[in-house]
Amino acid sequence: MIRVVIAEDQNMVLGALAALLEIERDIEVVGRAGHGDEALALVRALRPDVLLTDIEMPGMSGLELAQAVRGAMPLTRVVILTTFARPGYLRRALDAGVTGYVLKDAPSNRLADAIRRVHAGGRAIDAELAAEAWTASDPLTDRERHVLRLAGDGLSSHDIAAQLALSEGTVRNYLSEAIGKVGAKNRVDAARIARSRGWL
C-alpha cells in the first residue's frame, strides 16, 4: 500500500480527495491536514510514502512545506495538486524537491497515477508546463519574495521589519528592488504581478 497524507485547506476538497484516493486498491490515506504546519507534524509522526499538498494554505505554504519535508523526511515524496498552471510555481516546486505537480482540472485518474509514479521513484509533471518552467526566470531573491509577500498582504514596512527582524530601511530597499525587477509602479502592483507569474 502507498501511504498518503493530504494537506488541503478547503474541507470539502480535502474530503473529496481522500474519498477519491481511498477507491484505489493500492493507496491508503493515513492523514489529513488543513494547513502546512499540521501537515508537517503528520508527516513527521506518520512517515507516509507520499505527501499530497496544495500550494496556497494558511501559515506554511505547500512549497515551504515541501522544503521542510525534504529536509526532515527525505523518503517522503511530495506531489503538488494545484489550480496554478504557472511556470514560476512549478520552477519553485522543483527547486523545493517536489517530484509531482498535478493540476486540479486534470482527469481524476491522473492524480492516482502521479502518486504511483512518484512513489516508484519517478516524476509526474506536465511536460509542456515543465518546459516553460525551465525557460521562465524568476528575478526575485528569497528575501525579496518574503518581504513582497508580506507587503502584498497589507503589512507596513514597520510591521514587516518587526516580523523579519530587519530595519525599516532594509525592508524599503528589498521592496524597491522587487518593484524594479518586476517592472511595477508600487509595492501592491509588484505583489500582484509577482503572484500572477507564480513568483510569490
KAWOFEN-V149360 format. One record per backbone hydrogen bond with DSSP energy under -1.0 kcal/mol. CO is the residue of the C=O (numbers start at 1). NH is the residue of the N-H. Records with the same first field share a line. If there is no record, write none. Layout:
CO->NH + NH
This chain:
2->28
3->49 + 50
4->30 + 31
5->52
6->33
7->54
10->14
11->15
12->16
13->17
14->18
15->19
16->20
17->21
18->22
21->24
26->2
28->4
31->6
33->8
35->39
36->40
37->41
38->42
39->43
40->44
41->45
42->46
43->47
49->77
50->5
51->79
52->7
53->81
55->62
61->65
62->66
63->67
64->68
65->69
66->70
67->71
68->72
69->73
73->76
77->51
78->99 + 100
79->53
80->102
82->104
86->90
87->91
88->92
89->93
90->94
91->95
92->96
93->98
94->97
99->124
100->80
102->82
103->106
107->110
108->111
109->113
110->114
111->115
112->116
113->117
114->118
115->119
116->120
117->122
118->121
124->101
126->130
127->131
128->132
129->133
130->134
132->136
141->145
142->146
143->147
144->148
145->149
146->150
147->151
148->152
149->153
150->155
151->154
156->160
157->161
158->162
159->163
160->164
161->166
167->171
168->172
169->173
170->174
171->175
172->176
173->177
174->178
175->179
176->180
177->181
178->182
179->184
186->190
187->191
188->192
189->193
190->194
191->195
192->196
193->197
194->199
195->198
